[in-house]
Amino acid sequence: MNILFIEDDPMNRRVVKDMLDVAGATMAEAAWAEEGLARIDSETFDIVLVDLRMPGTDGFETIRQIRARTDAKAGLPIIVVTADTAGG
């Protein structure tokens, strides 16, 4: 399984990568939304993991942009991942 993780925090990316490595999945990383969207343009992924709280373009807008695509990649499965502990 080839997974893209769009997450601005390098420690969070590392923790998820370690877990996915154990499961035998391959994880590509993007440190911000624009990088992730560009990778979706040029690569093939089975699932996209998206952090909701990122500086600049947040996860909500990133998901909107993926869903607004006019190709098959608009239907990529997306899983929201967040380390937000503030509640709300």
C-alpha positions in Angstrom: 0.0 0.0 0.0 1.4 3.4 -1.0 0.3 6.2 1.4 0.9 10.0 1.3 1.0 11.8 4.6 0.6 15.5 4.5 1.7 16.8 7.8 3.8 19.8 8.8 5.3 18.3 12.0 8.3 16.1 11.2 8.0 14.2 14.5 4.4 13.2 13.7 5.5 12.1 10.2 8.2 10.0 11.7 5.9 8.3 14.3 3.3 7.5 11.6 6.0 6.3 9.2 7.4 3.9 11.8 3.9 2.4 12.4 3.3 2.0 8.7 6.7 0.5 8.1 5.8 -2.2 10.6 2.6 -2.8 8.7 4.5 -3.2 5.5 3.1 0.0 3.9 5.1 2.6 2.0 4.7 6.2 3.1 5.6 9.3 1.1 5.8 12.6 3.0 4.7 16.1 2.3 5.5 18.9 4.8 2.8 21.3 3.6 -0.4 21.2 1.6 1.1 22.5 -1.7 3.8 19.9 -1.7 1.2 17.1 -1.0 -1.0 18.3 -3.8 1.9 18.4 -6.2 2.8 14.8 -5.2 -0.8 13.7 -5.9 -0.4 15.3 -9.3 2.7 13.3 -10.2 2.5 10.1 -8.2 0.0 7.3 -7.4 -1.2 6.7 -3.9 -3.8 4.3 -2.4 -4.6 6.6 0.6 -3.9 10.1 1.7 -3.5 11.0 5.4 -4.0 14.7 6.0 -3.4 16.7 9.2 -6.1 19.3 9.7 -4.1 21.9 11.4 -1.2 23.1 9.2 0.1 26.6 8.7 -1.0 28.2 5.4 -3.4 25.9 3.6 -4.9 23.8 6.3 -6.2 20.2 6.0 -9.8 21.2 5.3 -8.8 23.2 2.3 -6.4 20.5 1.1 -9.2 18.0 1.2 -11.5 20.4 -0.7 -8.8 20.8 -3.4 -8.4 17.0 -3.7 -12.2 16.5 -4.0 -12.5 19.3 -6.6 -10.2 17.5 -9.0 -11.7 16.4 -12.3 -9.8 13.1 -12.5 -10.0 9.8 -10.7 -7.7 11.1 -8.0 -10.6 13.2 -6.7 -11.9 9.9 -5.2 -8.7 9.0 -3.3 -9.5 7.7 0.2 -8.6 10.4 2.7 -8.0 9.8 6.4 -7.8 12.8 8.7 -4.9 12.7 11.2 -4.4 15.2 13.9 -2.4 15.5 17.1 -4.6 18.4 18.3 -5.0 17.9 22.1 -6.7 21.3 22.7 -10.2 19.9 22.3 -13.0 21.9 21.0 
